[in-house]
């Protein structure tokens, strides 16, 4: 679904899974600084939007999700995962309930599979699940923004900003009213702050065998004191008896390199050279307006905390995100 905001001056389209919105509008670092200062907005209209209605919606979702949502207060944001039977992450949902409907935005293109799973689990519960991507666009306002939210728009407020479920038909008019909320900021600016904040993203920090502990999702997206859900045995076993095989790290990359190592670039111990053992891989790399080139990566749990790493020819120094 192509955003109408790609017609704004300077817009450069994003690629891959984020195709359909702008990567930036001509000045990457200026846009990042605007977000960091609490101004501007990010077009996330390529993300999927799913709505769940019905009197049983919260108690039903509580049975399926990793998060405790049976008593979720209206207006309170949360996030949750859906796991496979083996405890691997399949979906990430960013949720808010408005008192009559539970709204979630999800990764672009994942809503169909999510809805198919939810429909298969309805049984006798009084719930309805709908894909609202065609008529609602997600717009992000950064933390500190004092922009007014249009009337009757559902808002998901978090420590890092507000996600608006804006009528898609109003997206262009919203963008033109820059005096109220600041300039449009491309997705690369949003991603740079996400990496700085160590926030994992499905499909970037995850692969087919990711479990929640590896990415620090315990607590924020996984509640350890709730009833059964698919994959809970793995969560409980790792939490109580063991450690995850990998851990998320934050990397400072060598700023003298022209190109950023892309997603999937293998990581090795610098002391072992280019033919050394693979000990992890880059998940997201970005250029930050203050920190320079930075990245998130998954490494084996037993990699020493002070080990110097290389991503191909790029040197990398790690900071702990998930404790070994």
WOKA-V125335 format. One line per field, one symbol per residue. phi: phi as a letter, one per 40 degrees, with the letter a starting at -180 (. if undefined). psi: psi as a letter, one per 20 degrees, with the letter a starting at -180 (. if undefined). burial: b if it has 9 or more other C-alpha atoms within 8 Angstrom, else e. A space follows every 50 residues. Layout:
phi=???
psi=???
burial=???
This chain:
phi=.cccccccdgcbccbgccdhbccabhadcccdcccccgbgabcbccccbb bbbhccdccccdcbccbcbcbccdgccababbbcccgccbabbbbabbhb bcbabbcdgccccccdccccbcfcccabbbcbccbbbcbbbcdgcbcccd dgccbbbbcbibbbccddccccccccccccbgccbccccccccccdcgcc bdgbcbbcbcbdccbgcchcbbccbbccacgcdcdcccccbabccbacbb bccdccccbcccdgdcbbcdccgcccccbiacbababbcbcgcbababbc dccdccccbbbfcccabcbcbbcc
psi=oppiiiiqpippqrrchjpirpgrkinghggghgghikraqpokiiqqpp pprqhjgghghhhhriqojhkoqpipqrqrqpqrhjjqphqppoqqpjhh ppqpqrqpiihghghggghijgcjqnqppqojhhipppppprpipjqppq qjpppoprhjapppnpphijgghghilhhhiarpprhhgghghgghjkoq ppifiqaijpqhhhjkipghippilraqrpihggggghhhibqqhrqpqp ppqoiipgqqprpipqqrphiiahjrqpjaqpgpqrpqhgibprrqqprq hjpqhjpprqndjpqppqqpgpq.
burial=eebebbeeeebbbbeeebbbbbbbbeebbebbbbbbebbbbbbbbbbbbb bbbbebbbbbbbbbbbbbbbebeebbbbbbbbbbeebbbbbbbbbbbbee bbbbbbbbebbeebbeebeeebeeebbebebbbeebbbbbbbbebeeeee eebebbbeeebbbbbbbbeebbeebeebeebbbbbbbbbbbbbbbeebeb ebebbbeeebbbbbbbbbebbbbeeeeebbbbebbbbbbeeeebebbbbb bbbbeeeeeebbbebbbbbbebeeeeebbbbbbbbbbbeeebbbbbbbbb beeeeebbbbbbebbbbbebbbee
